[in-house]
Amino acid sequence: MAMVLDAFASYLVDMLTQVATDEVKTMLGVSGEIDKMGDKLRDLKNFLADADRRNITDETVREWVGQLKRAMYETTDILDLCQLKAMQRGTSSVNAGCFNPLLFCMRNPFHAREIGTRIKVLNQRLDDIKERSTAFNFINLGSYEDHRSNTHASHHGNPSRETVGDFDRSAIVGDKIEEDTRALVAQIMQTGKDINTGIKVVAIVGVGGIGKTTLAQKVSNDKAIQGEFSKTIWLSVNQNFSDVDLLRKVIIKAGGGAQPPESSKTTLHETLKNTLIDHKTFLVMDDVWKHRAWDDVLKIPLDNAAASGSRVLITTRDEGVARGVKAIWPYHHVNTLAPEDAWSLLKKQVCSSEIDEDHINMLKDIGLKITQICGCLPVAVKVMGGILREKGGIRHDWQQVLDDSKWSTTKMPDDLNHIVYLSYEYMPSYLKQCFLYYSLLPKSRKFTMAEVVAMWISEGFIHGNSCDLEELGRNYYQELVSRNLIEPVKWCIGISVCSMHDVIRSFAQYMTKDEALVAQDGDDDILAKLGSQKFLRLSIQTNQSQSGELDWESLRSQQLVRTLISTVQINMKPGDSLVTFSSLRTLYIESIDLAVFVESLHQLKHLRYLTLVNANIYVLPENIGKMKLLQFLDLCQCRKLVNLPDSIVKLGQLRLLSLPEASMVPRGFSGLTNMRRLRMFRAHMDGDWCSLDELGPLSQLRFLELVQLENVSAASFAANARLGEKMHLNKLLLGCTSKLGDDGLVSDEKQQRIEKVFDKLCPPPSIEYLQIRGYFGWQRPSWMMSTSMVPLNNLKTIFFFDWLVAHNFPMGCASSPICSFYRCLKLHASNKLGLHL
């Protein structure tokens, strides 16, 4: 149920209102049909909240909801086709605010007849669906936006969990975890004649969400552990792993390099042994579901190479896994939190600048009852804390949550967490569909906030003023973080990359099971599932038959799919065509047979989001310019792609373009004025390729990354980019090719030229993040000398890398009143100039 009926109905009504002028209705020759469609959707909307709620457990309601969803999706397809017909007549450059694609389409008699007929048929379907709804006695619960008044204000303002070794201090409460840490560290460090001389395995056992990972992180970061072992490796294993992927991951974590994709298990074993040889190693294997992850994959290379005294710590839900890896008895069982510790954890989640601890302590009586309903399970307490933070510190609201939590336990299957369900119930509808969609993302990959928001926009989950979509999406993302439904990873600044706990993911994937298939490694019945049901969203992360491949033939029946996310090789034969997936809005694909794929790529008429991850893509088809609705194009991991086709400048709806470093953009780029994010734009000055001056008209940019700026032949090109006039720009990355490998030998002429170029690349006052890499000028850019020239009062984060000249290093721009992160890496004095650091 990634689509939430109430929210998507609002989206459709808005679309119809925008396009359904009186002139359109007259041209259709079917008087009132569009009005009827809008009226039906508004009528249905009155009880869609109840339908969504009952859809969870009532099979007959679920069937009815599925029919309505498909009718609503078809409506969006019709409106898309109208827009495409208009664009094909060359009107794509018309101002979107003045241009009505449905009106344009109706002026063509053939198109009017075709669209009018489809709307009539769709209206009949909606009539039938509405008539059937009377049998369910739905009640008018109103819009979810009205469920909580403070939600409306914020609107305008599973078994594959990946973890990291840094521990979350917000989850640390009470003395028990300190005692457990000391006991485990002592067990790990223990030596003596009675201890096996081989690699000792210690096991932490407990149910999902109870805090096994947090405890393992605390052990891993203990000073005694850090001082005892020369290599400490954190490995998130998960239920769905392949042997070679696990070996590749542990090699990288151990300090080895990335391994070729064709490497065999035997080869990887040898590489791992060479990486670990004579190192006293501490390996943490988190979230182990099968003992063979140790016995069949990692045990032999560690036994043969790691130094004596090396240790392994595993976390698992299953005591049988601990027995299978021959862990030292007794295993360490993690118990639920003590009542006082659970209350302390709840308070940590609720307290804020607006709600102080003294006030919250007055609600302790209710809080203790709430934590008891949570089973004193840490993940449930944190999710509940997210609910109460939204509610504020009002006793009546806390009591209402307590009563609701009792009621909800009777509504969900026993194997799902009832607290997550309650959190879901308290979400506004616009946030529900974003939350459910997030659970489809492969946990083996890290998606940034910008990527996630782009997918939400592509699916129609975020709508409104086109200028505000990304900002609105970031607000939704931040609200999920605030509710503790996704959590920032510790190695990344801020919330730009997050993860979802497997307890929460299991609930979300249960909610989407009727329209989404998430296929994991080890799923033996994926082909049966694909053959028995038509899905709207596919997330394929499985090594089918351990081959890591999937035949296109097995996907062909999924003709209604709107999102396809695949991290495995998909085999296409000559004659296979993407027209099968003509309704696709979002396509993230890591490996596919390129010749056949690119030949039919342009047939994805509705596609908004395209990410290709493939080292062997050398060229994109010229007819990519026919994909008029494409908004997000990410090619940054297609490293062999050099020249983009000329037709790419015809993609007037593009909001994001992410390029590989070697690629060059054709002239005409200045027409892509909808662009919000532009990554790895290469400053190339020769031939028919785009130069910096074509960036001037792109006034909507929020993120801009420029590379190879040493190629800019004159400062005038940089001036024409007009960076200082881009009032929405908040992230700016400027890069030159590093000169550090050239012994710092740079001519005076080149230094003076790069200084003039950077002087003209002055950012606007709106900038929040600044990164400069490889700068080799003698003088720093003039706008860095003082904030009086450009008041960078919004600047929060600054990075400097590979600066050739380090004297008088720019600190002035770090004096922003809100700058919170300032970092300089690899600063070198020029040998030519005889400077000394």
N, C-alpha and C positions, 0 to 999 in steps of 0.2 A: 504494500500500500504506500509506495513512495509518493504517489499523488494523494493529497488529502482533499476530499471533495469540496469542502467549504472554501478552501483557499483557491483551488483551481477554478471553481465556479466564479469567484470574484475576478480572476484573471480574464476569463472568457467574456463576462459581462462588460468589463472595461474595453476589451478589444472590439466587441460588437458596437458599443456606444461610439467608439472612435470612427468606425467605418460606415455605420448605417445612417447616412444622410437621406433626406427626402428624395434627392435625385437618384440615389442608388436604388431605392425601393421602387421608384417608377420604372427605371430601366430594366429591372428584373422581370417585369411583366407578371409577377406573382405577388400581388398586393398584400402587404402585411406579413409576408413570410419571415422576414428578418425580425420584425417586431415580435412575432409569435415566438421565435427562438429565444430572444432576450427575455420575454415574459416567462416562458417555461423555465429557463434557467434561474430566474429570480424566485419563482414559486418553489422550485425544487430546493433552492438554497436555504429556505426557511427551516427545513428539517434535515439538511445534510449532516449537521453536527451529530444528531441522534443516529443517523445511518452509519456514520463513521464509527461511532462508539459500539453499536451493535454488530457491526461488520466483523469485530474481533472474534466473537464466539458463535454467531448465528449463521449457519451454512446458507440458508435461503436468502438472508440479507446480503451475504457475501456475493452470491450470484447476481443479484440485482445491482449491487454496487459496481461489479465488474462490467455489466452492460452499460451502465451510465458513464463510467470512465471512458470506455471505448467510444461512445457517442461524443463525449466532450473532446477527446483527442482528435476525432475526425473533424470537428468544428475548427480546431486550430489548423489542421491540414488544408481545409478549404480556404481559410484566410491567407495562409502561406502561399497557396497557388495563385491567388489574386495578386499578391505582391510580386511574385515571380513574373507573371504575365506582363505586369506593368514595367518591371525592370528590363525585360527583354525588348521593350519598345524604346529603351534608351532614356528612361526617366529616373534612373537610379540616383542621378545627381540633384534631383529636385529636393528642395527643403522638406524634410520628413514631417515637419509640423504643418505644412500646407498641402501635403500630398496625400490623397486618399486612394490607396491601391484598389480597393473594391470598386470605387466609383470609376476609376480608369478602366478596370476590367469590364465593367458593365457597358461601356460605350462600344465595345466590340460585340455585335449580335451573337456570334458563335460562342464567345466566352460567357455572355449573359445567359444564354440558354443552358450551357453546361453547368455553370455555377448555380443558377436558379433551380435546376432539376435536383442537384445534389442537396441544396438547402431544403427543398420540399421533402425529399426522402428522409433527411435527417430529422426534420420536424415530426414526421410520422413516427419515427423511432422514439423520439422524446415523448410523444403522446402516449405510446404504448408503455414506456418506462414509467411515466408519471401515473398512469392508470394502475399499474401493478403496485405502485408504492402504497396505495390505500390499504392493501392487505396487511401491511406491516404495522399500521397504526403508529407511525412515527410521531414524535412530539416535537414541538418547536422549541429547541434549546437555544435558539439565537446563534449569532456568530461567535466563534471562539474568541474573537477579538474583544467581545463584551464579557467574556468569562472572568477577566481580571482587568480592572481599569488601568493599572500601572503597566500592563503588557502593551496596551495600545500606545502609550507614551514611548516605550522602548522601540516600537515598530518604526516610529518616525525618528527618532534619534538615530567476538566469538572465538572460536578455537583457532584463531590465527593471530593472536595478539603479539605485537612487537613491543619489547621493553628496552630500557637502557639502564646502564649501571649507576647513574647518579640517582640518589634517593630524594624523594619528595618530602621536605621537612613539614609541609602542611598536614601530612598523614601520620606524623610521629606524635603520639600522645602516651602519657603514663610511664610507669616504671617497668612494666612487663616487657616492652620491646628492648629496653636496655638490658634487662636480665637475660632475655633470649639471645641477644647479640653476644654478650659476654660468654654465655655457655657454648654457643656455636663456634666462636673464635677459639675458645679453649680446646674444643673437640678437634677443630681443624689443625691447630698448632701442636697437638699432642704427639709426642714421640716416645719410643721405648721399645723394649724387647718384645712386649706383647702386641705391638702394633705391626700390622702387615707392612713389609718393606716396599710393596708395590704402591701404585697410586691409590690413595684412599678416597672413597666417595662418601660424602655426607649428604643426607636428604632432608629437605623441609617438606612436610606433607600437610595439606589442608584444602578445604573446599574453595571454589572460585570466589574471588573478591574478599578473602579473609585477611590478606596482607602478606602473603608469601613473598611476593616480589619486593615489597618495601623492606621486609626483614633481610632478604638476600642482598639488597642494595646497601643496607646499613652495614652488614658484615663485610661486603666487598670494599667499602670505603673506610673500614676500621684502620687505624694507624698501624696496629700490629701486623695486620694482613699486608698492608701496603709496603711495610718495611721488610717482611719476610720473603716475599716472592718477587723475582725479577720481571716476571710477566703476569699481569692480571687481565683476564679476558672475560668479557661479558657476552654471552651468546643467547639470544632469544630463539628458542627451538620451535615451539608450537606443534600442534597436532599434524599440520600439513607441511611436511618438509620433504625435499628430495636430497639424496645423499650428496650429490655434487654441489648443490647450492649451499648446503650446510658447511661443507668443506671450504668452499670459496669464502664464505662469511668468516669462518674462524681464522683462515689464513690472513685476511685483511685485518681482523681484530688483533691478531698476534703480531702485526707489524710487517707482514709480507705484502707484496703488490697484488693488484687485480690480476686474475688468471684468465687466459683465453677461454672463450665460451665452449670451445671444442675439447677442453681438457677432460681426460678420463678420471675416474675415481682413483685408479692406481697412481696416475701422475700427481693428482692433488694430495694423495697420502704422502708421497715423497717430498713434495713442496712443503707440506705442513711439518714433516719431520725436520727438514733443513731449517725451517723457521724457528722451531722450538728447541733445537739441539742444545743440551747442557744448560737450558734455562729452567730454573725452579719456577713452576707455573701454577697459578691458581685460576682454574676455569670454572665459571658459573654458567650452568645450563638452566635457563629459566623456562618454565612452562613446558616441561617434558611430558608427553603423552604416551610415548612408546620407548621401552628400554633399549631398543635397537639403535636409537640415536647415539647412545654411548657404546654399546657392545659392538655394533656392526660398522660404525662410521668413525668414531673418534678415539676409541680405546687403543687400537693398535699403534697409530702414530704417536700418541702421547706416551704409551708404555715404552716404546722403542727410542724416544728422543728426549723427552722431558727429564730434567734432573731429579735425582732422588729427593723425596720429600714433597713432590708436587701433589696437589690436591684438586678434587672436583666437588663442587657444591651444586646439587640439583634442587629445583622446586617442582612439585608435581601434585596433582589432585588425587592421584591413585597410589595407594600403598603398594600395589602390585608392581608398579614401575620401580619403586625403591628397592623391592626385593630383586627385581630383574637386573638392576645394575649392581647388585651386591653391596648396597650401601651399609655403612656401619650401623649396627643396632645399639641402642634404640634410635629410631628415626625421630626427628624433631617435629612434633605436631603443633601447628599454630591454632590456638583457640580463639574464639570470638573475644571481642573487647570486654573488659569489665565495665559494668554500668557507668561508673564515674569517668572512665577513659572514653567511652562512647559519647558521653555528654560533653567532654572536653573537645573531642573531634568535631561534634556538631557545632559547638560554639565557634570554633576556628573558621568554619565555613560561613557562618552567619554574620559574625562581627565585621563591621566596616567603619568607615569614617562617619557614617550616618547613624549607625547602631552600635553603641558602646557595650562593653562586657557587663558593666553593672546593670544595665537595663535588661540584657539577655538573662542574667542570673535570676531575675525576678520571674522568669518563665521556666525555671528548672523543673518544676513539677510536671508540666506538660512535656518538656523536652525529654525527660527520662522515659515517659510512656512512649514517646515517638521512637526513641532509640531501641526500646524493647520490641516494638513492631518491626523495626529494621533487623531484628535478630542480633543486634550489636555487631553486624557485619560492616567492616570499614567502607567498602564501596557503596553499600546501601545508605549508610549514614551520610556520606559525602553527597550523594545524589539528593537525599532528603534536605541536607543543608542548602543545596542549590534552590530547592523549592522555597524554603523558609526565608532565604535571603531576598527572593523576589517579593515575598509577602510583607517583609518588614518586621518590626518588633511588636505587633499588635496581638494581644492575648486572644481575642476572638478569632483572628485569622489562624493562629497556631492551633486552636481548638478545632477549627473547621478542617484543617489538614489532618489532625489526629483522627477525627471521625471519618474522613474520606479514606484514610489509609486502612481502617478496619473494613470498610465497605468493599474496597477494591480487591482485597485478598480472595473474595469469592468469585471474581470475574475472570481470572487468568489461569492458564494451565499451571500445574504445580511446579514444572521444571523451569519456569520463568520467574524473574524477580519482580515481586509485586510493587516494590518501591519505585522501580524504573517505570512501571506502568502508571503509577500515580503521577510521577513527574511528567510523563507523556500527556496524561489527561489535563494537567495544568498548563501545558504549552498552548500558545496561540496557534491557529491552524497554519499560518505562514511558516512558522518555525518547525512544525511537525514534519512537513514534507522534506525540509532541508536536513533534519536530523535523520530521518529514515534513509535518505539518499546517501548520506555520509557512510552508513554501514555497508554500502556496496563496494567501497573503495578497497582495493587489495592492501592488506596490512603489510605485505612484504615491500611495498613502495611507500615513499613519503611524499604526500601531496601537500603543497603549500596552500595557504589560505586563498591566494589569488586563483590557483587552479580550481579549488573547490567551488569558490564563488562563481567562476566562469561556467562550470558545469550546472550549477543551480540556475544561472541566467539562461543557459541554453535549453533547459527543460521547462522554462516558463515559470519557475518557482519564485522568481524575483521580477516584478514588473512595476511599471510606473513611469516617471520621467526618465527618459533614456540617459540623461546626464548623471543621474544619481544611482544607477543600478549597482555599480561596484561598491559604492559607499554603503548602500542599504544592505548588500550582501555581507560586507564586513561587520555591520551591526548584528546581523543574524548569527554570524560565526562567533562573535564575541559573546552573544547571549547563550549560545551552547556551552562556551567555556565557563561563563558565570554560573550556569546550572550544573556544572561538574559532569556534563555528559560527554564532553571531549576535554582532554587535558594537554597542555603544552608539553612538548618534549624538552628535556632539560638542556640539550646541547644547542638549542637554537634561541636566539634573542626574542623575547616577547612571545607572541602566540602564533607566529607565522606558520609553524608546523605543529600539528597536534596528533594525538592518538586516542582511540576509543577502547575502553576496557572491554574484555571479552564478555563479561556479564551483561553489560549494556548492549554490546553488539548482538548478542544472542537474541535479546528482546527485539531489537530493531529489525533483524533479519526475519524473525517470526512474523512481524507485522507486514513485511513486504512479500511473504512467500507466495501469494496468489498472483503477483505480477512480476516478480524478480527471481532470478536464479543466480545464486552465488555458488559456483563450483570450485571446490578446494582440492588441493593435492590429496590423493587417496580416495576420492569419491569414485566408486566403481560403477555407479549407476547414472553418470552424467548423460550418456547417450540415450538411456531410457527416459530420463527426465525431459531432454530436448525433444524426444519423439512423442511424448504424451501430453504436452501442454504448450500453449502459445504464451510466451512471456513478453513483457514490455521492456524489461531491462535484463541484460546478461552481464555478469562479472565472472570471467573464466580465469581461474588461477590454478588450474589443475594440470598435472602431468598425466594425461590420459594414457593408460597402459604403460606408465613410467617412461614414455617416449618423449614427453614434452611437446607433443604435437596434437593437432586437431584438424580433421578434414573439413573443408568448407561444406561438403555435402551434408554433414550432420547439423549444420546451422541453417540450412536453406528453408526449413519449415517455419522459422521464426520471422515471419514477414511483418509482424507488427512492432518489432523491437525498436525502441527509441534511444536506448543507451546500450552500447557494446564496449565493454572494458575487457581487454585480453592481454595477459602477460605471457602467453605461450605462442608457439609457432602455429599459424593457421595455414594449412596447405590448400592452395587454389590451383585448379587445372585450367588449361586453355578452354575458354567457353564459359567459365564461371563468371558471374557478374554481380556487382554490388547493388544492382537494381532490386535484388531480393530484399534489401534493407532500405527501401525507398523512404521509409518514415523516420530514419535515424536523425536524431538531433545531436547526439554526443558520441564520438568515436575516439577511444584511446586504445591504440594497438601497438604492440611492441615488436612483433615479428610476423611477416606474411610474405608470400610469394609476390615480389614487387611488380614484375612485368604485367601480370594479370590484374593486380590490384589497382595500379595507377591508371590502367587503360579505362577502367569503368568508374574511377573516383568521382568524376563530374556528375554521375547519375544520382548522387546523394543530394537531391534538391533541397531537402529540409535541413541539412546539416548546419549546425551552429558552431560546434566545437570539434576540432581535429588535432590530436596529438599523435605523432608518429615517432616511434623509438626504434631506429634501425640504422646500424652502421653502414649498410650497403646501399642506401638510397643515394643515387648520384644526380637524379633529375626528377623534377615534378612535371606533370603533363601541362602542355600549353593551355588545354581547355579547363584548367582549374579556375579560370576566370568566370566560368559558367555557374560556379557555386555562390550565387549572389547573396545568399543569406548567411554565409560563413562569417562568424564574429570573432572566433578565437582560433588561431593557428600556431601550434607549438612544434617547431622543427629543431629545437636546440640540440637534440641528441642524434640528429642525422648528420654526423660529422663529415661525411664525404660529399654532402650536398654543397655545391659551389655556386652555381648560377641559378637564380630564381627566374621562372618564366616571365616574359613581359606582361602576360595577362594578370599577374598578381595585383597589379595596380588598379584592376577593375573591381576588386573586392571592396566596394565602398562601405560595407557594413563592418569591416574589421575593427575590432576594439583591442585586440592583442595580437602581436606578431613577435614570436620568439625564434631567433635565428641561430644556426651554428656559426662559429666564429669565422669560418672560411667563406661564408656565402656573401654574395654581392647582390644588391637590390637594383632593379632596373629604374631608369628615369620615369617620372610620372608619379612618384611616390607621394608628392605633395597633395594629391587629390584624396588621400585617405584620411580625411579630417575627423572621422569618428574614432581614430586611434587613441586608446587610453594607456596602453602598456607596450613599449617597444624595447626588446632585449637584443643585445649584441649587434647593434647597427654599426656596420663597418665603414669607416671613413676612407673610402676609396675614391681616387680623383681622376682615374684614367678611363678612356673609352666611353661607352654608353651607360655607365653605371651612376647611380644616384649619389649625390654629394650632400654635405651637411646643409647647404642652403635650402634643400627641399623639405627640411624639417620646420621651416618657418611657419607655414600655415597650420601646423598640427597643434592647435591651441588647447585641445582637450587632454593632452598627455598628463598622466599622473606618475608614470614610471618611465625612465629613459636611461638606457645603457649604451654608451658610445665607446667603441674600441678602435685601436690602431690610429689614434689621433695624430701620431707622428707623420701620417701620410697627408695631412691637410697642408696644402701648398701655400695658403695665404690666410691671414686672420679674417679677411672679409667673408670667407665661407662660414667661419664660426659665428661671426656677427649676424649673418643672415639666418642662422638657425633660431635666433631670437629666444634664447632660453629664458632670459630675464622677463619676458612678457608672458610666459606660460604660467598663469596664476594658479593653476590647479596642480602643478608639478610638485610632488612631495618626496620622491626618491630619484636621486641622480647618481649615476655611476660613470666616471670618466676614466678611460684607460689608454695607456700607450704600451707598445711592446717593450718588455723589460730590457734595459741596457746593462744590467748587472753582469751578464755573461760576457760583455764586450770590454771588460776591465775599465768600465767607466769612460771610455774614449769616445767623446761626443764633440763634434766641431762647435765652435762658437756660433756659427750661422744657424745650426740646427737648434741649439739651445735658445737663441734669441727668437727663432720662429715659434717654437713650442710655447715660450713665455707669452708671445703676442696672441697665439691661438687660445690659450687658457684664459687670458685676460678677457677675451670676448665670450667665453663660455660661463659667464657669471649667472648663477642660479637666481631664481626669484625668491622673495621673502618667505614664500610658502614651504620651502624645502625643509624636510624633517630628517632625511637620511642622506648622507653624502659619503661617497667612496671615490678615492682617486688612486689609481694604480699606475706604476711605471713612469711617473713624472720625472723628467730629466732637465728641467730648466734650472738656471742658476738663481734666478729670483722667483719667489713664490708668486702666484697670481695676485694681482692688485686687490681683488675683492676679498682675499684672505688676510690682507694686512690689518684691516680694521673693520669692525661692524658698522662704522659710520657710513661707509660706502654702500653696503647692502645690509640692512638689519636682519640678520638671520636668527630672529627671535624664536622661530619654531623648530630650530635644529635640535634633534635629540641624539642622533647617533652619527659618529664620524669614524671612517676607516681610512688609513693610508698604508699602501703597500709599495715596496720596491722603489722608493724615492732615491734617485741617484745622488742628490745633494741634500745633506741633512742639516746644514747650518741654518740658523734662524728658522727652525722648523715651525710651520704655521700652527700657532696655538690660539690666535685671535678668534677664529671661528668656533673654538671650543668654549668661548665665554658666553654662549647662548644661555639665557636664564633657565632653560629646561633641558640642556644637553646632559644626558645621563650615561653616555657610553662613548669613550674616546680611545681609539686604539691605533698604534703605529706598529707596523711589521716590516722587517727587512729594510731598514734605512741605512743607506751607505753614503759615505763621502766620496766625491769624485777623486780618483787617483790623479787624473789630469790636472786638477786644481790644487792638489796637495793638501786636501782638508783632512783633519783628524777628528774622530768622534771622541 
